[in-house]
Amino acid sequence: MEFNAVILAGGRATRLGGVPKPSLKYDGGTLLSHALEAVRGAAAVVVVGPDANGESLPESVLVAREEPAFAGPAAAIAAGLAALEEGPASKWTLVLACDMPKASEGLGRLWEALEANPSVEGAMAVSVDGRKQPLLGVYSTAALEREVDAASHGSGLSNSPVFKLLARLNLLDVGVPAGSTDDVDTWEDAAALGIDYDVEADVKSQEETLEDWCRTLLQAFELEGVEVDINEVLAVAGVAAHSVVRPAAPLTTFIAGYAAGMARGIGQASDDASMNAALDLARKIAKEYSESGTDAE
């Protein structure tokens, strides 16, 4: 099947201390090089990111940037489609985030599903645990262009959820092999995948900085006796960022913390119980929001 490919290689990598994901090393190559290998056979390829993150690219590979910079994957997909208009047209567009080094293991399943169901408008990877991953998907180029055009005449795509962009497409949810959608958001993720980087030093530095900053904030608010599970807070923020939209991360943790404080203030539960309950609820709602495709107007 003929296709074009959009590789998403932008993002701030905040939880990696700003270290660009595409430049991380995995199994002898960078994550970006693995993404380029995964889309071999594409009629045209565009990498959407900041100057290809300094990596030398084949001359045939296009480079684009979402507007404004760091506006999120939906805006990056739109930028990629715009860049591909200058090259050969293809019925299908493969969208791939460059931080999934094992994505190629799932692509075969997507193509098989499309060949068996030619009337649909695309196929999206679903992990073994049931999580949909829109950044490992093959979509009708015409359908994507239609939705991008509609968004440009509406609320726009800046910091908009990818699920919102794809909400009206007739898509197949395709189960892919374990590990195919594993991505790199934190140093713990990198370590689990065997990413070649001085992870231990960076994790230690980041953890020490966060712990120090947490103590500073607690002292400033006269909350020295309160225990904060930093990893749990960051985990909930990560779920909100993936399932809703990136700016939802700080908003979600703020509201969860506020709710926990209110519950503790009226004596409903202890500090630990209030915070755990609030974070659990925030995580649950974020996942349900993603699965329902809900969006707030």
C-alpha positions as a Markdown table, in Angstrom:
| # | Residue | x | y | z |
|---|---|---|---|---|
| 1 | Met | 0.0 | 0.0 | 0.0 |
| 2 | Glu | 1.3 | 3.4 | -0.9 |
| 3 | Phe | 1.7 | 5.9 | 1.9 |
| 4 | Asn | 3.4 | 9.1 | 3.1 |
| 5 | Ala | 4.8 | 9.4 | 6.6 |
| 6 | Val | 4.7 | 12.1 | 9.3 |
| 7 | Ile | 7.3 | 11.6 | 12.0 |
| 8 | Leu | 6.7 | 13.7 | 15.1 |
| 9 | Ala | 10.0 | 14.8 | 16.7 |
| 10 | Gly | 9.1 | 17.9 | 18.6 |
| 11 | Gly | 8.0 | 18.5 | 22.2 |
| 12 | Arg | 9.7 | 20.1 | 25.1 |
| 13 | Ala | 10.7 | 16.8 | 26.8 |
| 14 | Thr | 10.1 | 18.5 | 30.2 |
| 15 | Arg | 10.2 | 15.3 | 32.2 |
| 16 | Leu | 13.6 | 14.5 | 30.6 |
| 17 | Gly | 15.1 | 17.7 | 31.7 |
| 18 | Gly | 14.8 | 19.1 | 28.2 |
| 19 | Val | 17.0 | 16.4 | 26.6 |
| 20 | Pro | 15.6 | 16.0 | 23.1 |
| 21 | Lys | 14.0 | 12.6 | 22.7 |
| 22 | Pro | 14.9 | 12.1 | 19.1 |
| 23 | Ser | 18.6 | 12.2 | 20.0 |
| 24 | Leu | 18.4 | 9.5 | 22.6 |
| 25 | Lys | 20.3 | 6.3 | 21.6 |
| 26 | Tyr | 18.6 | 2.9 | 21.4 |
| 27 | Asp | 20.0 | -0.3 | 20.0 |
| 28 | Gly | 22.8 | 1.4 | 18.1 |
| 29 | Gly | 20.9 | 4.4 | 16.7 |
| 30 | Thr | 19.0 | 7.4 | 17.7 |
| 31 | Leu | 15.2 | 7.2 | 18.3 |
| 32 | Leu | 14.8 | 9.4 | 15.2 |
| 33 | Ser | 16.8 | 7.0 | 13.1 |
| 34 | His | 14.7 | 4.1 | 14.3 |
| 35 | Ala | 11.6 | 6.1 | 13.3 |
| 36 | Leu | 13.0 | 6.7 | 9.9 |
| 37 | Glu | 13.7 | 3.0 | 9.5 |
| 38 | Ala | 10.2 | 2.1 | 10.6 |
| 39 | Val | 8.7 | 4.2 | 7.8 |
| 40 | Arg | 10.9 | 2.8 | 5.0 |
| 41 | Gly | 8.9 | 2.4 | 1.9 |
| 42 | Ala | 7.0 | 5.7 | 2.3 |
| 43 | Ala | 6.6 | 7.7 | -0.9 |
| 44 | Ala | 7.5 | 10.8 | 1.1 |
| 45 | Val | 8.6 | 11.4 | 4.7 |
| 46 | Val | 8.5 | 14.6 | 6.7 |
| 47 | Val | 10.1 | 15.0 | 10.2 |
| 48 | Val | 8.2 | 17.6 | 12.3 |
| 49 | Gly | 10.6 | 19.1 | 14.9 |
| 50 | Pro | 13.2 | 21.7 | 15.6 |
| 51 | Asp | 15.8 | 21.4 | 12.8 |
| 52 | Ala | 15.6 | 17.6 | 12.9 |
| 53 | Asn | 17.2 | 17.9 | 16.4 |
| 54 | Gly | 20.6 | 18.4 | 14.8 |
| 55 | Glu | 20.6 | 14.9 | 13.1 |
| 56 | Ser | 21.7 | 14.5 | 9.5 |
| 57 | Leu | 18.7 | 13.4 | 7.5 |
| 58 | Pro | 18.6 | 11.8 | 4.0 |
| 59 | Glu | 18.1 | 14.5 | 1.3 |
| 60 | Ser | 14.7 | 13.1 | 0.4 |
| 61 | Val | 13.3 | 13.6 | 3.9 |
| 62 | Leu | 11.4 | 16.9 | 4.4 |
| 63 | Val | 11.5 | 18.9 | 7.6 |
| 64 | Ala | 8.7 | 21.0 | 9.0 |
| 65 | Arg | 7.7 | 22.8 | 12.3 |
| 66 | Glu | 4.4 | 23.2 | 13.9 |
| 67 | Glu | 3.1 | 26.7 | 14.4 |
| 68 | Pro | 3.5 | 28.0 | 17.0 |
| 69 | Ala | 6.5 | 25.8 | 18.2 |
| 70 | Phe | 5.6 | 23.3 | 20.9 |
| 71 | Ala | 1.9 | 23.6 | 20.0 |
| 72 | Gly | 1.4 | 19.8 | 20.4 |
| 73 | Pro | 1.1 | 16.7 | 18.1 |
| 74 | Ala | -2.2 | 17.8 | 16.4 |
| 75 | Ala | -0.6 | 21.0 | 15.2 |
| 76 | Ala | 2.5 | 19.0 | 14.2 |
| 77 | Ile | 0.4 | 16.6 | 12.1 |
| 78 | Ala | -1.1 | 19.6 | 10.3 |
| 79 | Ala | 2.4 | 21.0 | 9.6 |
| 80 | Gly | 3.5 | 17.6 | 8.3 |
| 81 | Leu | 0.5 | 17.3 | 6.0 |
| 82 | Ala | 1.2 | 20.8 | 4.6 |
| 83 | Ala | 4.8 | 19.9 | 3.9 |
| 84 | Leu | 3.8 | 16.7 | 2.1 |
| 85 | Glu | 1.5 | 18.6 | -0.3 |
| 86 | Glu | 4.7 | 19.5 | -2.2 |
| 87 | Gly | 5.5 | 15.9 | -2.9 |
| 88 | Pro | 3.7 | 12.8 | -4.3 |
| 89 | Ala | 0.2 | 12.3 | -3.1 |
| 90 | Ser | -0.7 | 9.0 | -1.3 |
| 91 | Lys | -4.0 | 7.6 | -0.1 |
| 92 | Trp | -2.6 | 6.9 | 3.4 |
| 93 | Thr | -0.5 | 8.9 | 5.8 |
| 94 | Leu | 1.4 | 7.1 | 8.6 |
| 95 | Val | 1.7 | 9.1 | 11.7 |
| 96 | Leu | 4.5 | 8.1 | 14.1 |
| 97 | Ala | 5.9 | 9.6 | 17.2 |
| 98 | Cys | 9.7 | 9.2 | 17.2 |
| 99 | Asp | 9.9 | 8.1 | 20.9 |
| 100 | Met | 8.4 | 4.6 | 20.3 |
| 101 | Pro | 11.5 | 2.6 | 19.3 |
| 102 | Lys | 9.6 | -0.7 | 18.8 |
| 103 | Ala | 6.8 | 0.8 | 16.7 |
| 104 | Ser | 7.8 | -1.1 | 13.6 |
| 105 | Glu | 6.6 | -4.3 | 15.4 |
| 106 | Gly | 3.1 | -3.0 | 15.3 |
| 107 | Leu | 2.9 | -1.5 | 11.8 |
| 108 | Gly | 2.3 | -4.8 | 10.1 |
| 109 | Arg | -0.9 | -5.3 | 12.1 |
| 110 | Leu | -2.1 | -1.9 | 11.0 |
| 111 | Trp | -1.5 | -2.6 | 7.3 |
| 112 | Glu | -3.2 | -6.0 | 7.6 |
| 113 | Ala | -6.2 | -4.4 | 9.2 |
| 114 | Leu | -6.5 | -1.8 | 6.5 |
| 115 | Glu | -6.2 | -4.3 | 3.7 |
| 116 | Ala | -9.0 | -6.4 | 5.2 |
| 117 | Asn | -11.2 | -3.3 | 5.7 |
| 118 | Pro | -10.6 | -1.0 | 2.8 |
| 119 | Ser | -13.7 | 1.2 | 3.4 |
| 120 | Val | -12.4 | 2.6 | 6.8 |
| 121 | Glu | -10.5 | 5.9 | 7.2 |
| 122 | Gly | -7.6 | 4.5 | 9.1 |
| 123 | Ala | -6.3 | 2.3 | 11.8 |
| 124 | Met | -5.0 | 3.2 | 15.3 |
| 125 | Ala | -2.7 | 1.1 | 17.4 |
| 126 | Val | -4.0 | -0.2 | 20.7 |
| 127 | Ser | -1.6 | -1.5 | 23.3 |
| 128 | Val | -1.9 | -4.9 | 25.1 |
| 129 | Asp | -3.4 | -3.1 | 28.1 |
| 130 | Gly | -6.1 | -1.5 | 26.0 |
| 131 | Arg | -4.6 | 2.0 | 25.6 |
| 132 | Lys | -5.2 | 3.7 | 22.3 |
| 133 | Gln | -2.1 | 5.3 | 20.7 |
| 134 | Pro | -3.0 | 7.8 | 17.9 |
| 135 | Leu | 0.6 | 8.5 | 17.2 |
| 136 | Leu | 1.1 | 5.0 | 15.9 |
| 137 | Gly | -1.6 | 5.0 | 13.2 |
| 138 | Val | -2.3 | 5.0 | 9.5 |
| 139 | Tyr | -5.0 | 7.5 | 8.4 |
| 140 | Ser | -6.7 | 8.4 | 5.1 |
| 141 | Thr | -4.8 | 11.5 | 3.8 |
| 142 | Ala | -8.0 | 13.0 | 2.5 |
| 143 | Ala | -9.7 | 12.5 | 5.9 |
| 144 | Leu | -6.8 | 14.1 | 7.8 |
| 145 | Glu | -6.7 | 17.0 | 5.5 |
| 146 | Arg | -10.5 | 17.5 | 5.9 |
| 147 | Glu | -10.3 | 17.5 | 9.7 |
| 148 | Val | -7.3 | 19.8 | 9.7 |
| 149 | Asp | -9.2 | 22.2 | 7.4 |
| 150 | Ala | -12.2 | 22.1 | 9.6 |
| 151 | Ala | -10.1 | 22.8 | 12.7 |
| 152 | Ser | -8.4 | 25.7 | 11.1 |
| 153 | His | -11.8 | 27.3 | 10.5 |
| 154 | Gly | -12.8 | 26.5 | 14.1 |
| 155 | Ser | -11.0 | 26.3 | 17.4 |
| 156 | Gly | -7.6 | 25.6 | 15.8 |
| 157 | Leu | -5.1 | 22.9 | 16.5 |
| 158 | Ser | -2.7 | 24.6 | 18.9 |
| 159 | Asn | -2.5 | 22.5 | 22.1 |
| 160 | Ser | -5.6 | 20.5 | 20.9 |
| 161 | Pro | -5.9 | 16.8 | 21.6 |
| 162 | Val | -5.0 | 14.4 | 18.7 |
| 163 | Phe | -8.1 | 12.5 | 19.7 |
| 164 | Lys | -10.2 | 15.5 | 18.9 |
| 165 | Leu | -8.6 | 15.8 | 15.4 |
| 166 | Leu | -9.4 | 12.2 | 14.7 |
| 167 | Ala | -12.8 | 12.0 | 16.5 |
| 168 | Arg | -14.9 | 12.0 | 13.3 |
| 169 | Leu | -12.8 | 9.5 | 11.4 |
| 170 | Asn | -14.1 | 5.9 | 10.9 |
| 171 | Leu | -11.1 | 4.2 | 12.4 |
| 172 | Leu | -10.2 | 0.6 | 13.3 |
| 173 | Asp | -8.7 | 0.0 | 16.8 |
| 174 | Val | -6.0 | -2.5 | 16.1 |
| 175 | Gly | -4.2 | -4.5 | 18.8 |
| 176 | Val | -0.5 | -4.5 | 18.4 |
| 177 | Pro | 2.3 | -6.7 | 20.0 |
| 178 | Ala | 3.5 | -5.9 | 23.5 |
| 179 | Gly | 6.0 | -3.1 | 23.6 |
| 180 | Ser | 5.0 | -1.6 | 20.2 |
| 181 | Thr | 3.6 | 1.5 | 21.8 |
| 182 | Asp | 6.1 | 1.9 | 24.6 |
| 183 | Asp | 7.3 | 5.5 | 24.6 |
| 184 | Val | 9.8 | 7.6 | 26.4 |
| 185 | Asp | 8.4 | 10.3 | 28.6 |
| 186 | Thr | 10.6 | 9.9 | 31.7 |
| 187 | Trp | 14.0 | 8.6 | 32.5 |
| 188 | Glu | 12.3 | 5.6 | 34.0 |
| 189 | Asp | 10.7 | 4.9 | 30.7 |
| 190 | Ala | 14.1 | 5.2 | 29.0 |
| 191 | Ala | 15.8 | 2.8 | 31.5 |
| 192 | Ala | 13.0 | 0.3 | 30.9 |
| 193 | Leu | 13.6 | 0.3 | 27.2 |
| 194 | Gly | 17.4 | 0.2 | 27.6 |
| 195 | Ile | 18.0 | 3.7 | 26.2 |
| 196 | Asp | 21.7 | 4.4 | 25.9 |
| 197 | Tyr | 22.1 | 7.5 | 28.1 |
| 198 | Asp | 23.5 | 8.3 | 31.5 |
| 199 | Val | 20.1 | 7.8 | 33.0 |
| 200 | Glu | 21.1 | 7.2 | 36.5 |
| 201 | Ala | 22.9 | 10.5 | 36.9 |
| 202 | Asp | 20.0 | 12.4 | 35.3 |
| 203 | Val | 17.4 | 10.7 | 37.3 |
| 204 | Lys | 19.3 | 11.4 | 40.5 |
| 205 | Ser | 19.8 | 15.1 | 39.6 |
| 206 | Gln | 16.1 | 15.5 | 38.7 |
| 207 | Glu | 14.9 | 13.7 | 41.8 |
| 208 | Glu | 17.1 | 15.8 | 44.0 |
| 209 | Thr | 16.0 | 19.0 | 42.4 |
| 210 | Leu | 12.3 | 18.0 | 42.6 |
| 211 | Glu | 12.6 | 17.0 | 46.3 |
| 212 | Asp | 14.4 | 20.2 | 47.1 |
| 213 | Trp | 11.8 | 22.3 | 45.3 |
| 214 | Cys | 9.0 | 20.4 | 47.0 |
| 215 | Arg | 10.5 | 21.1 | 50.4 |
| 216 | Thr | 10.8 | 24.8 | 49.5 |
| 217 | Leu | 7.2 | 25.0 | 48.4 |
| 218 | Leu | 5.9 | 23.2 | 51.5 |
| 219 | Gln | 7.9 | 25.5 | 53.7 |
| 220 | Ala | 6.6 | 28.6 | 51.9 |
| 221 | Phe | 3.0 | 27.4 | 52.4 |
| 222 | Glu | 3.8 | 26.3 | 56.0 |
| 223 | Leu | 3.0 | 22.7 | 55.1 |
| 224 | Glu | 6.2 | 21.1 | 56.4 |
| 225 | Gly | 4.4 | 18.1 | 57.8 |
| 226 | Val | 2.7 | 17.2 | 54.6 |
| 227 | Glu | 4.1 | 14.2 | 52.6 |
| 228 | Val | 4.0 | 14.5 | 48.9 |
| 229 | Asp | 4.5 | 11.5 | 46.6 |
| 230 | Ile | 6.3 | 13.3 | 43.8 |
| 231 | Asn | 6.4 | 10.3 | 41.5 |
| 232 | Glu | 2.6 | 9.7 | 41.9 |
| 233 | Val | 1.9 | 13.4 | 41.1 |
| 234 | Leu | 4.1 | 13.2 | 38.0 |
| 235 | Ala | 2.4 | 10.0 | 36.9 |
| 236 | Val | -1.0 | 11.6 | 37.1 |
| 237 | Ala | 0.3 | 14.6 | 35.2 |
| 238 | Gly | 1.6 | 12.3 | 32.5 |
| 239 | Val | -1.8 | 10.6 | 32.1 |
| 240 | Ala | -3.5 | 13.9 | 31.8 |
| 241 | Ala | -1.0 | 15.2 | 29.3 |
| 242 | His | -1.4 | 12.1 | 27.1 |
| 243 | Ser | -5.1 | 11.5 | 27.5 |
| 244 | Val | -6.4 | 15.1 | 27.3 |
| 245 | Val | -3.9 | 17.7 | 26.2 |
| 246 | Arg | -0.4 | 18.7 | 27.5 |
| 247 | Pro | -1.5 | 21.8 | 29.4 |
| 248 | Ala | -4.0 | 19.6 | 31.3 |
| 249 | Ala | -1.1 | 18.2 | 33.3 |
| 250 | Pro | -0.5 | 21.2 | 35.7 |
| 251 | Leu | -4.2 | 22.0 | 35.7 |
| 252 | Thr | -5.1 | 18.5 | 36.7 |
| 253 | Thr | -2.6 | 18.3 | 39.5 |
| 254 | Phe | -3.5 | 21.7 | 40.8 |
| 255 | Ile | -7.2 | 20.8 | 41.0 |
| 256 | Ala | -6.5 | 17.4 | 42.5 |
| 257 | Gly | -4.3 | 19.1 | 45.2 |
| 258 | Tyr | -7.0 | 21.7 | 45.8 |
| 259 | Ala | -9.6 | 18.9 | 46.2 |
| 260 | Ala | -7.3 | 17.0 | 48.6 |
| 261 | Gly | -6.8 | 20.1 | 50.7 |
| 262 | Met | -10.5 | 20.8 | 50.9 |
| 263 | Ala | -11.2 | 17.2 | 51.9 |
| 264 | Arg | -8.5 | 17.4 | 54.6 |
| 265 | Gly | -9.8 | 20.8 | 55.8 |
| 266 | Ile | -13.2 | 19.5 | 56.6 |
| 267 | Gly | -11.9 | 16.4 | 58.2 |
| 268 | Gln | -13.0 | 13.8 | 55.6 |
| 269 | Ala | -9.6 | 12.0 | 55.7 |
| 270 | Ser | -6.0 | 12.3 | 56.5 |
| 271 | Asp | -3.4 | 14.1 | 54.4 |
| 272 | Asp | -2.2 | 10.9 | 52.7 |
| 273 | Ala | -5.7 | 9.5 | 52.2 |
| 274 | Ser | -7.0 | 12.7 | 50.7 |
| 275 | Met | -4.2 | 13.1 | 48.3 |
| 276 | Asn | -4.2 | 9.5 | 47.2 |
| 277 | Ala | -8.0 | 9.6 | 46.6 |
| 278 | Ala | -7.7 | 12.8 | 44.6 |
| 279 | Leu | -4.9 | 11.6 | 42.4 |
| 280 | Asp | -6.7 | 8.3 | 41.8 |
| 281 | Leu | -9.8 | 10.1 | 40.7 |
| 282 | Ala | -7.9 | 12.5 | 38.5 |
| 283 | Arg | -6.2 | 9.6 | 36.7 |
| 284 | Lys | -9.5 | 7.7 | 36.2 |
| 285 | Ile | -11.2 | 10.7 | 34.8 |
| 286 | Ala | -8.4 | 11.5 | 32.4 |
| 287 | Lys | -8.4 | 8.0 | 31.0 |
| 288 | Glu | -12.1 | 8.0 | 30.6 |
| 289 | Tyr | -12.0 | 11.4 | 28.9 |
| 290 | Ser | -9.5 | 10.0 | 26.3 |
| 291 | Glu | -11.5 | 6.9 | 25.7 |
| 292 | Ser | -14.8 | 8.8 | 25.3 |
| 293 | Gly | -13.3 | 11.3 | 22.8 |
| 294 | Thr | -15.0 | 14.1 | 24.9 |
| 295 | Asp | -13.9 | 17.6 | 24.3 |
| 296 | Ala | -14.9 | 20.8 | 26.1 |
| 297 | Glu | -16.1 | 23.7 | 23.9 |
